[in-house]
Amino acid sequence: MQSPIGNLHAQLQHSTAVLDGFMSDVQTLKKESSALTKSVDSLAKDYLKQCRRFATPASVANPVIQNLENLQACSSLVYDQADNLRGCLDAVVKNSYKPDLKRADQGKPTKILVQAEQEAATFETHIRLAESLVATVLPRRDAPACHNALPRDYQQLGDLNSAYLAVQGSIPTGIQTPLLGQLRVGTLTAAAMHLRDQIESPSVRHRVQPLPLSQ
């Protein structure tokens, strides 16, 4: 059953603009998290070499290695979520939204997203995926609503920024600068914040309210 043309057309216009606008940030998150994962691996190897050279006791070295492993796990999760969302966006925007919006603009019936309720559900699904991606990068205080969309299995891992700060705080001051210079999280953080701001725009939140805090 076809939805009223006006409602569906307006939704298609809004959803296409929003989801298309996510593309750049999601691609940046995918690219930068991949590079960060490799950098963390390199940093861990360099740190172990320095530990052997200076006979660093295990009580000092082990917490750093553990924090680096956690940062690498966080970075890998960001990549996985960004890669998944990018694939979903590529498919749904290219194959569903843009063709149907073109038909609607021409006054023709849509072929894929034929009901307003169906389109709304599709839009919400992708907003939830974007919220979850943001939550893998930013701490809860910076994106509280997004964290409610993060699957429970991932919540214990924590976010990438907190993991980075843990590494920063555990590496001895004398070797901190050259080692941490390998890690670049600024671009990742900026992309996640921009994506969060798009999600939190009034036009999006009017259609997709934040999930309640999971107990």
C-alpha positions in Angstrom: 0.0 0.0 0.0 1.4 3.4 -1.0 1.7 6.1 1.7 0.4 9.5 1.1 2.8 11.1 -1.3 3.4 14.3 0.7 4.5 12.5 3.9 6.7 10.0 2.2 8.3 12.6 -0.1 9.2 14.9 2.8 10.7 12.0 4.7 12.7 10.8 1.7 14.1 14.4 1.2 15.1 14.6 4.9 16.5 11.1 5.3 18.5 11.3 2.1 20.1 14.5 3.1 20.9 13.3 6.6 22.3 9.9 5.7 24.3 11.3 2.7 25.7 13.8 5.2 27.0 11.0 7.4 29.2 9.6 4.6 32.3 11.8 5.0 32.6 11.4 8.8 32.0 7.6 8.6 34.7 7.3 6.0 37.1 9.3 8.1 36.4 7.2 11.1 37.0 4.0 9.1 40.3 5.3 7.6 41.7 6.8 10.8 40.8 3.9 13.0 42.6 1.5 10.6 45.7 3.7 10.7 45.5 4.0 14.5 45.3 0.2 15.0 48.5 -0.2 13.0 50.1 2.7 15.0 49.2 1.1 18.3 50.8 -2.2 17.2 54.0 -0.3 16.2 54.0 1.6 19.5 53.7 -1.6 21.5 56.7 -3.1 19.8 58.7 0.1 20.3 57.8 0.1 24.0 58.8 -3.5 24.5 62.2 -2.8 22.9 62.7 0.2 25.3 61.6 -2.0 28.2 64.2 -4.6 27.4 66.9 -2.0 26.8 66.3 -0.3 30.2 65.3 -3.5 32.1 61.9 -2.0 32.9 60.3 -4.1 35.7 57.1 -6.0 34.7 55.2 -4.1 37.3 55.8 -1.0 35.2 55.6 -2.5 31.7 52.6 -4.8 32.1 50.0 -2.0 32.8 51.2 -0.1 29.7 51.0 -3.2 27.5 47.5 -3.9 28.8 46.4 -0.3 28.1 47.8 -0.5 24.6 46.0 -3.8 24.0 42.7 -2.2 25.1 43.3 0.9 22.9 43.9 -1.5 20.0 40.7 -3.3 20.7 38.8 0.0 20.9 40.3 1.1 17.6 39.4 -2.2 15.9 35.9 -1.8 17.1 35.6 1.7 15.7 36.8 0.4 12.4 34.4 -2.5 12.4 31.4 -0.3 13.2 32.5 2.4 10.7 33.0 -0.2 8.0 29.6 -1.8 8.6 27.8 1.6 8.6 29.6 2.8 5.5 28.5 -0.4 3.7 25.0 0.1 4.9 24.9 3.7 3.9 26.4 3.1 0.5 23.7 0.4 -0.2 20.6 2.1 1.1 21.4 5.7 -0.1 22.5 4.6 -3.6 20.0 1.8 -4.2 16.9 3.0 -2.2 16.8 6.6 -1.1 18.2 8.4 -4.1 16.3 6.4 -6.8 13.0 6.7 -4.8 13.6 10.4 -4.1 14.1 11.0 -7.8 10.8 9.2 -8.5 9.0 11.2 -5.8 10.5 14.5 -7.2 9.0 13.6 -10.5 5.6 12.8 -9.0 6.0 9.1 -9.6 5.3 6.3 -7.0 8.3 5.0 -5.2 9.4 1.4 -5.7 11.5 0.4 -2.7 10.5 2.7 0.2 6.7 2.7 -0.4 5.4 3.4 3.0 6.2 6.2 5.4 6.4 3.7 8.3 8.8 1.5 6.4 11.0 4.5 5.5 10.9 5.7 9.1 12.1 2.3 10.4 14.9 2.3 7.8 16.0 5.7 8.8 16.0 4.9 12.5 18.1 1.8 12.0 20.8 3.8 10.4 20.6 6.5 13.1 21.1 3.8 15.8 24.1 2.5 13.9 25.6 6.0 13.8 24.9 6.5 17.5 26.7 3.3 18.3 29.7 4.3 16.2 29.9 7.7 18.0 29.8 5.9 21.3 32.9 3.8 20.4 34.9 7.0 20.1 33.6 9.5 22.6 33.1 9.1 26.3 29.6 9.0 27.7 29.8 12.5 29.0 30.3 13.8 25.5 27.6 11.7 23.8 25.2 10.4 26.5 22.4 9.7 24.1 24.6 7.9 21.6 25.9 5.5 24.3 22.4 4.2 25.0 22.5 2.7 21.5 25.8 0.9 22.0 25.3 -2.9 22.3 25.8 -4.2 25.8 28.6 -6.6 24.6 30.7 -3.5 23.7 30.0 -1.3 26.7 32.6 -2.9 29.0 35.4 -2.3 26.5 34.9 1.5 26.9 35.5 4.3 24.4 38.6 5.0 22.3 39.3 8.4 23.9 39.3 7.0 27.4 41.5 4.2 26.3 43.9 6.7 24.8 44.0 8.7 28.0 44.8 5.5 29.9 47.8 4.8 27.6 48.9 8.4 27.9 48.8 8.3 31.7 50.6 5.0 32.0 53.6 5.6 29.8 56.6 7.0 31.8 57.2 10.7 31.1 60.7 10.3 29.8 59.6 8.2 26.8 56.0 9.5 26.5 56.5 12.1 23.8 58.2 10.1 21.0 56.0 7.1 21.6 52.7 8.9 21.8 53.6 10.9 18.7 52.8 7.8 16.7 49.2 8.0 17.8 46.8 10.5 16.3 43.3 10.5 17.7 42.4 14.2 17.0 40.9 13.5 13.5 39.0 10.5 14.8 37.5 12.6 17.7 36.6 15.5 15.4 34.8 13.2 13.0 32.9 11.5 15.8 31.9 14.9 17.3 30.7 16.1 13.9 28.7 12.9 13.4 27.2 13.3 16.9 26.2 16.9 16.2 24.4 15.7 13.0 22.5 13.0 15.0 21.6 15.5 17.7 20.2 18.1 15.3 16.5 18.9 16.1 15.3 17.6 12.8 16.8 14.2 13.4 15.8 14.0 17.1 12.3 15.0 16.2 12.0 11.8 14.2 14.3 9.5 16.2 14.4 10.1 19.9 17.3 8.8 22.0 17.0 5.3 23.4 16.4 5.1 27.2 19.4 4.3 29.4 19.7 0.5 29.5 19.7 -0.9 33.0 
